[in-house]
């Protein structure tokens, strides 16, 4: 979505290909959980609501995704932040203001932890390029959070 350009299509497609093709012995389980939650959040956001449900916006799938998001907060990751922003967009779009506020608050804490731990490492010239890209990515996520806060 052009108002929230924090997801890169090529990156997500590449990660999905790795997610599908890699075996369970390699890679971090946490990264798998975070990426699976990102895919679930994208599905929830793009899926049509069931009109026969008493409260269609508060589906079991949405509530479960929010709970998983809260549980995974102990391992900060950019994919987890992206999931939180998408879940907040869903809540804002469906009139769930309390849920949107709670999820956005968790996203703010998460992006602050990411800013301190992952994105400000110093080192060789190669890390300077990484820091620039990472800082740009972090700025895009901050922009999405600020837009959702308004």
N, C-alpha and C positions, 0 to 999 in steps of 0.2 A: 504494500500500500504506500502510495507516494507521500503521505503525511508522516508515516512512521518508517523511515528507510533504515532500520537497524538490522534487518535480516538481508544477507547477501544470498541471492538465489544459487549462484555457483557453489558457494561454500556449503550451503545446506544440502545441495544435491550430491556434492562430493562426500560429505559426511554420511549421508544416507547410503551411498554405495559402499563405503567402508563398514558401516553398521550392518549391512546385509551380508557382505562377503566375508567379514572377519570371523574367526572362530572365537569361542568363549575363553580360551586360554590366554589369548593376547589382549592387550589393552586394559584400561582401567574400568572396573565395574561402575564406578561413580560416573565416568563420562558416558557410559552406556545408559545409565539411569537418567542423567540430565538430558541426553539427546532424545531418549524415548519420551520423556516428559515434554520436550519441545515439539516433537511430532504429534503427541496427544493434544497439546494446547492448540497447535495449528488446525488439527481436525475439529476440535470443539468450536473454535472461532469460525470456521468455514461451514460447519454443518447447520442445516435448517432446524429450527425448533420443532418439537412435536406439539402439534396444536391440541392434542387430546389430553395432555398432562395438566394437572391442576395448577402447577407453577412451572411452565416449560423452561424458563431461564435457569432455574435451580435444579438442573438435571443431576442425576447420580454421577454421571461422568464428569461434570464440571466440579461438583463437590469433592469427588475423589482426586481430581487433578490438583485442586487447591490444597488438599491435605498432603499429597505427595510433595508439592512445592514447599510446604512448610517443613516437612520432614527433611528434605534435602538441603535445607539452609546451612547445615553444618559444613558442607563442602562447596564453597563458592566457586562458581564457574560461569562463563559468559552465556552458555546455553541455558543455564538455570535462570539467569537474569532475563534472557529473551522470553522464556516461558512465562515468567512472572509478568512481564509487560503485556504479553498477549492475553493472559488471563485477566489482567486489569482492563484491557481494551474490551474484552468480552463483557465484564461486569459493568463497565460504564455504558456500553451500548445496549444493555438489557435492563437498565435501571436498578442495578444492585449496588447502590452507592456505598453501603457499609462494607461489603465485600471488596469493592474496588479500592476503598481507602485502606483496608487492612493489607491487601496484596501489594498496593503501591508503597506502603510503609516498609514492607519486607524488601521490596525492590530497592528502595533507597539505602537501606542498611547493607544490602548485598553489593550494590555498586560502589559504596564507600569501601567495603572490605576488598573488593576487586581492585580498586584504585590504589590502595596501599600495598597490597601483597603482590599482585601479579603484574601490574602495568608500569611500575616505576623501578624496574631493575636496571642497574648500570653495568656496563661491561664493555665489550668490544664494539667496533663500528657496526657490526651486524646487528647488535641489539639496539643501536640507535635507530635503524630502519624499523625494527620490530616495535620499538617504543612509539615512533611516529604513527605507525599503522594502528597500534593498540590504543594510543591516545585519541586518534580520530574515531575509532570504533567506540571507545568509551564516551566521547562527546556525542555521538549519534544516540547512544542509549540515554544519556542525560537529557538530550533534547526530547526524546520520547516520554521520559518521566515528567519533564516540565509541562509538556503538552497535555498529558493525562491529568496532571495536578490542577490544571486550569479548568 
